[in-house]
């Protein structure tokens, strides 16, 4: 259970990092006029968006499995 919580925290930190990267690329797209540079920033942004979706799905899976594991292996013994 503790390991899963640590994994979730690490993934959430990584998710925030990826979101800030995506925001940077979006802001850069506003000011960049060079078409080739815009294409690079667009590709980087799209890559970050895919990574964000993947991380969110992993976090959701870990959080949902948390409940199942705690039901199967409760911390307190049943009386």
Phi and psi in radians as a Rosetta constraint file:
Dihedral C 1 N 2 CA 2 C 2 CIRCULARHARMONIC -1.140 0.35
Dihedral N 2 CA 2 C 2 N 3 CIRCULARHARMONIC -0.692 0.35
Dihedral C 2 N 3 CA 3 C 3 CIRCULARHARMONIC -1.090 0.35
Dihedral N 3 CA 3 C 3 N 4 CIRCULARHARMONIC -0.730 0.35
Dihedral C 3 N 4 CA 4 C 4 CIRCULARHARMONIC -1.110 0.35
Dihedral N 4 CA 4 C 4 N 5 CIRCULARHARMONIC -0.734 0.35
Dihedral C 4 N 5 CA 5 C 5 CIRCULARHARMONIC -1.100 0.35
Dihedral N 5 CA 5 C 5 N 6 CIRCULARHARMONIC -0.700 0.35
Dihedral C 5 N 6 CA 6 C 6 CIRCULARHARMONIC -1.130 0.35
Dihedral N 6 CA 6 C 6 N 7 CIRCULARHARMONIC -0.710 0.35
Dihedral C 6 N 7 CA 7 C 7 CIRCULARHARMONIC -1.086 0.35
Dihedral N 7 CA 7 C 7 N 8 CIRCULARHARMONIC -0.747 0.35
Dihedral C 7 N 8 CA 8 C 8 CIRCULARHARMONIC -1.089 0.35
Dihedral N 8 CA 8 C 8 N 9 CIRCULARHARMONIC -0.764 0.35
Dihedral C 8 N 9 CA 9 C 9 CIRCULARHARMONIC -1.093 0.35
Dihedral N 9 CA 9 C 9 N 10 CIRCULARHARMONIC -0.729 0.35
Dihedral C 9 N 10 CA 10 C 10 CIRCULARHARMONIC -1.113 0.35
Dihedral N 10 CA 10 C 10 N 11 CIRCULARHARMONIC -0.792 0.35
Dihedral C 10 N 11 CA 11 C 11 CIRCULARHARMONIC -1.130 0.35
Dihedral N 11 CA 11 C 11 N 12 CIRCULARHARMONIC -0.634 0.35
Dihedral C 11 N 12 CA 12 C 12 CIRCULARHARMONIC -1.169 0.35
Dihedral N 12 CA 12 C 12 N 13 CIRCULARHARMONIC -0.668 0.35
Dihedral C 12 N 13 CA 13 C 13 CIRCULARHARMONIC -1.102 0.35
Dihedral N 13 CA 13 C 13 N 14 CIRCULARHARMONIC -0.773 0.35
Dihedral C 13 N 14 CA 14 C 14 CIRCULARHARMONIC -1.106 0.35
Dihedral N 14 CA 14 C 14 N 15 CIRCULARHARMONIC -0.676 0.35
Dihedral C 14 N 15 CA 15 C 15 CIRCULARHARMONIC -1.059 0.35
Dihedral N 15 CA 15 C 15 N 16 CIRCULARHARMONIC -0.789 0.35
Dihedral C 15 N 16 CA 16 C 16 CIRCULARHARMONIC -1.089 0.35
Dihedral N 16 CA 16 C 16 N 17 CIRCULARHARMONIC -0.677 0.35
Dihedral C 16 N 17 CA 17 C 17 CIRCULARHARMONIC -1.089 0.35
Dihedral N 17 CA 17 C 17 N 18 CIRCULARHARMONIC -0.798 0.35
Dihedral C 17 N 18 CA 18 C 18 CIRCULARHARMONIC -1.123 0.35
Dihedral N 18 CA 18 C 18 N 19 CIRCULARHARMONIC -0.675 0.35
Dihedral C 18 N 19 CA 19 C 19 CIRCULARHARMONIC -1.124 0.35
Dihedral N 19 CA 19 C 19 N 20 CIRCULARHARMONIC -0.732 0.35
Dihedral C 19 N 20 CA 20 C 20 CIRCULARHARMONIC -1.145 0.35
Dihedral N 20 CA 20 C 20 N 21 CIRCULARHARMONIC -0.625 0.35
Dihedral C 20 N 21 CA 21 C 21 CIRCULARHARMONIC -1.091 0.35
Dihedral N 21 CA 21 C 21 N 22 CIRCULARHARMONIC -0.790 0.35
Dihedral C 21 N 22 CA 22 C 22 CIRCULARHARMONIC -1.059 0.35
Dihedral N 22 CA 22 C 22 N 23 CIRCULARHARMONIC -0.737 0.35
Dihedral C 22 N 23 CA 23 C 23 CIRCULARHARMONIC -1.089 0.35
Dihedral N 23 CA 23 C 23 N 24 CIRCULARHARMONIC -0.712 0.35
Dihedral C 23 N 24 CA 24 C 24 CIRCULARHARMONIC -1.061 0.35
Dihedral N 24 CA 24 C 24 N 25 CIRCULARHARMONIC -0.807 0.35
Dihedral C 24 N 25 CA 25 C 25 CIRCULARHARMONIC -1.122 0.35
Dihedral N 25 CA 25 C 25 N 26 CIRCULARHARMONIC -0.685 0.35
Dihedral C 25 N 26 CA 26 C 26 CIRCULARHARMONIC -1.105 0.35
Dihedral N 26 CA 26 C 26 N 27 CIRCULARHARMONIC -0.772 0.35
Dihedral C 26 N 27 CA 27 C 27 CIRCULARHARMONIC -1.129 0.35
Dihedral N 27 CA 27 C 27 N 28 CIRCULARHARMONIC -0.644 0.35
Dihedral C 27 N 28 CA 28 C 28 CIRCULARHARMONIC -1.163 0.35
Dihedral N 28 CA 28 C 28 N 29 CIRCULARHARMONIC -0.626 0.35
Dihedral C 28 N 29 CA 29 C 29 CIRCULARHARMONIC -1.084 0.35
Dihedral N 29 CA 29 C 29 N 30 CIRCULARHARMONIC -0.525 0.35
Dihedral C 29 N 30 CA 30 C 30 CIRCULARHARMONIC -1.168 0.35
Dihedral N 30 CA 30 C 30 N 31 CIRCULARHARMONIC -0.699 0.35
Dihedral C 30 N 31 CA 31 C 31 CIRCULARHARMONIC -1.654 0.35
Dihedral N 31 CA 31 C 31 N 32 CIRCULARHARMONIC -0.324 0.35
Dihedral C 31 N 32 CA 32 C 32 CIRCULARHARMONIC -1.422 0.35
Dihedral N 32 CA 32 C 32 N 33 CIRCULARHARMONIC 2.290 0.35
Dihedral C 32 N 33 CA 33 C 33 CIRCULARHARMONIC -1.827 0.35
Dihedral N 33 CA 33 C 33 N 34 CIRCULARHARMONIC -0.447 0.35
Dihedral C 33 N 34 CA 34 C 34 CIRCULARHARMONIC -1.147 0.35
Dihedral N 34 CA 34 C 34 N 35 CIRCULARHARMONIC 2.126 0.35
Dihedral C 34 N 35 CA 35 C 35 CIRCULARHARMONIC -1.044 0.35
Dihedral N 35 CA 35 C 35 N 36 CIRCULARHARMONIC -0.656 0.35
Dihedral C 35 N 36 CA 36 C 36 CIRCULARHARMONIC -1.195 0.35
Dihedral N 36 CA 36 C 36 N 37 CIRCULARHARMONIC -0.703 0.35
Dihedral C 36 N 37 CA 37 C 37 CIRCULARHARMONIC -1.161 0.35
Dihedral N 37 CA 37 C 37 N 38 CIRCULARHARMONIC -0.692 0.35
Dihedral C 37 N 38 CA 38 C 38 CIRCULARHARMONIC -1.061 0.35
Dihedral N 38 CA 38 C 38 N 39 CIRCULARHARMONIC -0.702 0.35
Dihedral C 38 N 39 CA 39 C 39 CIRCULARHARMONIC -1.112 0.35
Dihedral N 39 CA 39 C 39 N 40 CIRCULARHARMONIC -0.704 0.35
Dihedral C 39 N 40 CA 40 C 40 CIRCULARHARMONIC -1.111 0.35
Dihedral N 40 CA 40 C 40 N 41 CIRCULARHARMONIC -0.837 0.35
Dihedral C 40 N 41 CA 41 C 41 CIRCULARHARMONIC -1.119 0.35
Dihedral N 41 CA 41 C 41 N 42 CIRCULARHARMONIC -0.629 0.35
Dihedral C 41 N 42 CA 42 C 42 CIRCULARHARMONIC -1.127 0.35
Dihedral N 42 CA 42 C 42 N 43 CIRCULARHARMONIC -0.767 0.35
Dihedral C 42 N 43 CA 43 C 43 CIRCULARHARMONIC -1.116 0.35
Dihedral N 43 CA 43 C 43 N 44 CIRCULARHARMONIC -0.755 0.35
Dihedral C 43 N 44 CA 44 C 44 CIRCULARHARMONIC -1.094 0.35
Dihedral N 44 CA 44 C 44 N 45 CIRCULARHARMONIC -0.737 0.35
Dihedral C 44 N 45 CA 45 C 45 CIRCULARHARMONIC -1.089 0.35
Dihedral N 45 CA 45 C 45 N 46 CIRCULARHARMONIC -0.781 0.35
Dihedral C 45 N 46 CA 46 C 46 CIRCULARHARMONIC -1.111 0.35
Dihedral N 46 CA 46 C 46 N 47 CIRCULARHARMONIC -0.666 0.35
Dihedral C 46 N 47 CA 47 C 47 CIRCULARHARMONIC -1.088 0.35
Dihedral N 47 CA 47 C 47 N 48 CIRCULARHARMONIC -0.744 0.35
Dihedral C 47 N 48 CA 48 C 48 CIRCULARHARMONIC -1.117 0.35
Dihedral N 48 CA 48 C 48 N 49 CIRCULARHARMONIC -0.700 0.35
Dihedral C 48 N 49 CA 49 C 49 CIRCULARHARMONIC -1.084 0.35
Dihedral N 49 CA 49 C 49 N 50 CIRCULARHARMONIC -0.728 0.35
Dihedral C 49 N 50 CA 50 C 50 CIRCULARHARMONIC -1.128 0.35
Dihedral N 50 CA 50 C 50 N 51 CIRCULARHARMONIC -0.709 0.35
Dihedral C 50 N 51 CA 51 C 51 CIRCULARHARMONIC -1.139 0.35
Dihedral N 51 CA 51 C 51 N 52 CIRCULARHARMONIC -0.655 0.35
Dihedral C 51 N 52 CA 52 C 52 CIRCULARHARMONIC -1.103 0.35
Dihedral N 52 CA 52 C 52 N 53 CIRCULARHARMONIC -0.812 0.35
Dihedral C 52 N 53 CA 53 C 53 CIRCULARHARMONIC -1.073 0.35
Dihedral N 53 CA 53 C 53 N 54 CIRCULARHARMONIC -0.770 0.35
Dihedral C 53 N 54 CA 54 C 54 CIRCULARHARMONIC -1.086 0.35
Dihedral N 54 CA 54 C 54 N 55 CIRCULARHARMONIC -0.780 0.35
Dihedral C 54 N 55 CA 55 C 55 CIRCULARHARMONIC -1.106 0.35
Dihedral N 55 CA 55 C 55 N 56 CIRCULARHARMONIC -0.735 0.35
Dihedral C 55 N 56 CA 56 C 56 CIRCULARHARMONIC -1.068 0.35
Dihedral N 56 CA 56 C 56 N 57 CIRCULARHARMONIC -0.694 0.35
Dihedral C 56 N 57 CA 57 C 57 CIRCULARHARMONIC -1.150 0.35
Dihedral N 57 CA 57 C 57 N 58 CIRCULARHARMONIC -0.714 0.35
Dihedral C 57 N 58 CA 58 C 58 CIRCULARHARMONIC -1.108 0.35
Dihedral N 58 CA 58 C 58 N 59 CIRCULARHARMONIC -0.754 0.35
Dihedral C 58 N 59 CA 59 C 59 CIRCULARHARMONIC -1.091 0.35
Dihedral N 59 CA 59 C 59 N 60 CIRCULARHARMONIC -0.779 0.35
Dihedral C 59 N 60 CA 60 C 60 CIRCULARHARMONIC -1.054 0.35
Dihedral N 60 CA 60 C 60 N 61 CIRCULARHARMONIC -0.749 0.35
Dihedral C 60 N 61 CA 61 C 61 CIRCULARHARMONIC -1.101 0.35
Dihedral N 61 CA 61 C 61 N 62 CIRCULARHARMONIC -0.771 0.35
Dihedral C 61 N 62 CA 62 C 62 CIRCULARHARMONIC -1.130 0.35
Dihedral N 62 CA 62 C 62 N 63 CIRCULARHARMONIC -0.710 0.35
Dihedral C 62 N 63 CA 63 C 63 CIRCULARHARMONIC -1.193 0.35
Dihedral N 63 CA 63 C 63 N 64 CIRCULARHARMONIC -0.647 0.35
Dihedral C 63 N 64 CA 64 C 64 CIRCULARHARMONIC -1.286 0.35
Dihedral N 64 CA 64 C 64 N 65 CIRCULARHARMONIC -0.576 0.35
Dihedral C 64 N 65 CA 65 C 65 CIRCULARHARMONIC -1.285 0.35
Dihedral N 65 CA 65 C 65 N 66 CIRCULARHARMONIC -0.373 0.35
Dihedral C 65 N 66 CA 66 C 66 CIRCULARHARMONIC -0.989 0.35
Dihedral N 66 CA 66 C 66 N 67 CIRCULARHARMONIC -0.774 0.35
Dihedral C 66 N 67 CA 67 C 67 CIRCULARHARMONIC -1.156 0.35
Dihedral N 67 CA 67 C 67 N 68 CIRCULARHARMONIC -0.691 0.35
Dihedral C 67 N 68 CA 68 C 68 CIRCULARHARMONIC -1.137 0.35
Dihedral N 68 CA 68 C 68 N 69 CIRCULARHARMONIC -0.810 0.35
Dihedral C 68 N 69 CA 69 C 69 CIRCULARHARMONIC -1.112 0.35
Dihedral N 69 CA 69 C 69 N 70 CIRCULARHARMONIC -0.745 0.35
Dihedral C 69 N 70 CA 70 C 70 CIRCULARHARMONIC -1.174 0.35
Dihedral N 70 CA 70 C 70 N 71 CIRCULARHARMONIC -0.452 0.35
Dihedral C 70 N 71 CA 71 C 71 CIRCULARHARMONIC -1.314 0.35
Dihedral N 71 CA 71 C 71 N 72 CIRCULARHARMONIC -0.665 0.35
Dihedral C 71 N 72 CA 72 C 72 CIRCULARHARMONIC -1.312 0.35
Dihedral N 72 CA 72 C 72 N 73 CIRCULARHARMONIC -0.669 0.35
Dihedral C 72 N 73 CA 73 C 73 CIRCULARHARMONIC -2.216 0.35
Dihedral N 73 CA 73 C 73 N 74 CIRCULARHARMONIC 1.328 0.35
Dihedral C 73 N 74 CA 74 C 74 CIRCULARHARMONIC -1.151 0.35
Dihedral N 74 CA 74 C 74 N 75 CIRCULARHARMONIC 2.634 0.35
Dihedral C 74 N 75 CA 75 C 75 CIRCULARHARMONIC -1.220 0.35
Dihedral N 75 CA 75 C 75 N 76 CIRCULARHARMONIC -0.595 0.35
Dihedral C 75 N 76 CA 76 C 76 CIRCULARHARMONIC -1.729 0.35
Dihedral N 76 CA 76 C 76 N 77 CIRCULARHARMONIC 2.370 0.35
Dihedral C 76 N 77 CA 77 C 77 CIRCULARHARMONIC -1.184 0.35
Dihedral N 77 CA 77 C 77 N 78 CIRCULARHARMONIC 2.538 0.35
Dihedral C 77 N 78 CA 78 C 78 CIRCULARHARMONIC -1.302 0.35
Dihedral N 78 CA 78 C 78 N 79 CIRCULARHARMONIC 2.477 0.35
